[in-house]
Amino acid sequence: MNFTLRVWRQEAADAPGGFETYEVSEISEDESFLEMFDGLNDRLTVEGQRPVAFDHDCREGICGSCSMTINGRPHGPGTGTTTCQIYMRQFEDGTTITVEPFNARAFPVIRDLIVDRSALDRIQQAGGYTGVNAGPKPEPNSNPVSPEDAEQAIDAAICIGCGACVAACPNGAAMLFTGAKISHLGHLPQGQPGRYTRVQDMVEQMDSEGFGGCTNFGECEAACPKEISIRVIGRLNRDYLVGVLYHPRNPRGAMKPQ
Amino acid sequence: MNLDPRIPDGPLEEKWRIWKDNHELVGPRRRGDHVIAVVGTGLAGASAAATLAGMGYNVEAFCFQDSARRAHSIAAQGGINATKDYSNDGDSVHRLFADTLKGGDFRAREANTWRLAELSTEIIDQAVAQGVPFNREYGGLLATRSFGGVLVERTFYVRGQTGQQLLLGAYGALSNQIREGRVKMNTRHELLDIVVCDGRARGVVARDLVTGETRAHPADAVVLATGGYSNVYFLSTNAMGCNVTAAWRAYKRGAGFANPCFTQIHPTCIPQTKEHQAKLTLMSESLRNDGRVWVPRDKDESRPPNEIPDEERYYFLEERYPRYGNLVPRDVASRAAKHVCDEGLGVGPTGRAVYMDFRDAIAQRGEREIEARYGNLFELYEQITGDSPWRVPMQIYPAPHYAMGGLWVDYELMTTIPGLFSIGESNFSDHGANRLGASAMMQCLADGYFVLPHTVTDYFARLEQPHFDPDHPAYAETEAAVEERLARLLGVKGSTPTRDFHRELGRVMIDACGVARSAEGLTGALEEIPAIRERFWSEVCVAGDSRELNQSLEYAGRVADFLELGELMCRDALIRDESCGCHLREEHQTEDGEPIRDDDRFAHVAAYEYQGPDAEPIRHTEQLEFNELHPKARSYR
């Protein structure tokens, strides 16, 4: 198979970027999209050009490193899959493929197809945990969790933190990402203490990072490689509302010194 | 090199308690005076960093990925062992200990293995408290399943993505400590050397992968949680970035490297199909609970698998090992698969694959139950191969997966460099010559949550000078050495991409030091590898500059280290003139291919001491003593 690649090239965050065109030929249809890029990069290196920088690691669709927007879609064609799990048989021979970085205000470009997604880490740091240190803990079977609750917790917990939901959202919102963590912990008894503080802390951080708000486009769910349901956003909104109204973060009030 | 394992006296089941009762403490108010560098944020590194910080230490953590959550522990699928005995199988600490020691073919320390088994239950308690959503039975109690090499159900799991959930639990704890200000997280940083001041590890030199700046990060102690080195085989189930660099730098600074030839070739991976493949994908061992492994009895079979009747199928694991059946340990299953393929019975386009069939399980248990157990694994398989395991049997073949070998550590997880600790897959300690399934995550978390935090504390408490000296000349010297090496890589200016050398090394390694090894093959490899290395250093082509984001330079540096490690692995495999666990020397096997151990000559750990670039390393040994279990021939029949 032969393809024309239009690839976004950008030296650094503050440098102007643009598309470069590359021809790749004799590509096997069993080759993965990233293996095709490996080949292109080896060629560019030997030719004395700068290879295309892109994030990737596990190549099994679980680490969440890869982050390309292919033909306008985060993680490319197909549903429920990451860029590293895309194979060339999914493209028509002879076509042009456009490859860009994940595009969002909160994800500045570092170089070429690599973006800075540390904002997602900071949302997590704001409260995405139960806050227990290592040490003796209660016997887990003393606190049963119905399989239905456990399944719903898992359905949200499988988020890989890739940021495709943000890149797909016209508003650049991180609601699916944040909602997934809220939903995961909210379905489990261990997540109940701090449940309403967590949601307020995480939403506050999310807003301060420059992510947009949710206006129910639903693009996030369609782009999510783990097919996390937009229901987690409903759950986040509910917990946030309940939190703000009935569980304010400073329930005892405070008087500011005059 | 002193290989004293420093195992406490006392009965086996009391050793860890005795050690803890006698270890020295650092008071809560003094802990904040210390800085500890933790390299790697997988299960071992993240759990250690979070726990140390939770105790009050200052931690500087490093990972080469863009987020701590992406370390390759995330890809562990099947589960984690613990001796809860919820299934009332008669499981106990002793049984997990015995299974692990026997599974490792009596090449691990009894005391370490016992401690691991003992701590296993606490890990589950800890993970549940963190909100790890383990699979549950009807009624809400924790579910378990069985894994290779055991006859009980003691493996806890979250669908087929247990590693992801356990890692996110540890990453959550780490995130908490980052918020508390106790952990300074350096993402996109790669360790390129260890700083040793007056014989003690006192920091690391890391390269900021975005700016390209290399800088020393001083610390009072250094913890390496940097994973395994299966990428020496080029194609493996490891992530693309997994590398041996940290452990190799430590080796070159004086840490003993133990049992480098003990590498696990996992039986159930998606077979290689093409020349330019970049990696191999694991299919969890848990699938062998329900998948039946077979090949056609007839070499010239041409029918599609579903049309081959039962009597013409060779269920080779069930026939050869009736007691354990499809759930024999990994090394046994891999050898058996290679064996039938060598006989010409293999399937698929290359003849290097066997079937793993779910037809009977789907009929017996129903689609819903199979979907709940393995749904995501079936999807992954279909995405990669285009075939649906619901309709046709999977094709699988062994692939490099895990390194039992690694940095030598004592009972306190300290290497032969004082102040340098190694945990998780990067050390050699608990699995002997073969690791049983669902034991890696157990070891990582036992080390990180429950062992290392105490042993580091004890180390600090016993030191006369517990703090690093920021003006020590070793920091500048080590920085300069790193810069010089980067300049050398960039200075070659050859015309061959790094990947070509890596692929060539991988081919030599898998042939000579893979599932089966022989003196002849290893001797040949010991000539080939230095030649590849020499060509690498005169012909490799690395793009760009060191003061920028440069993935080409990162990769070249990692492969340069693999080119040295590969030689040490082959040397170790050649000297270990016996078969044990994963290490099958063709000269030492029974007529039907079972390994023959030589306990008189090789019941020891071999640790290598670096002697300089052109000198042979010195091989030291630590004799293994077995008081609880008497080593006997391993049989799974």
Interface residues (C-beta under 8 A of the other chain):
Chain A: S28 D30 E31 S32 L34 E35 D38 G39 N41 D42 L44 T45 V46 G48 Q49 R50 P51 A53 D55 H56 D57 C58 R59 E60 G61 I62 C63 G64 S65 G80 T81 Q85 Y87 R89 I110 R111 I114 D116 R117 S118 L120 D121 Q124 Q125 A126 G128 Y129 T130 G131 V132 N133 A134 G135 P136 K137 P138 E139 P140 N141 P144 V145 S146 P147 A150 A153 I154 A157 I158 I160 G161 H184 L185 H187 L188 Q190 G191
Chain B: S47 A50 T51 G54 M55 Q65 D66 S67 A68 R69 R70 A71 H72 I74 A75 Y86 E122 I124 D125 Q126 V128 A129 Q130 G131 P133 F134 N135 R136 E137 Y138 G139 G140 L141 L142 V158 R159 Q161 Q164 Q165 L168 Y171 G172 A173 S175 N176 I178 R179 M185 T187 V210 A239 M240 G241 T273 K274 H276 Q277 A278 K279 T281 L282 E379 L380 Q383 I384 G386 Y449 F450 P453 S495 T496 P497 R499 D500 C541 V542 A543 G544 L549 Q551 S552
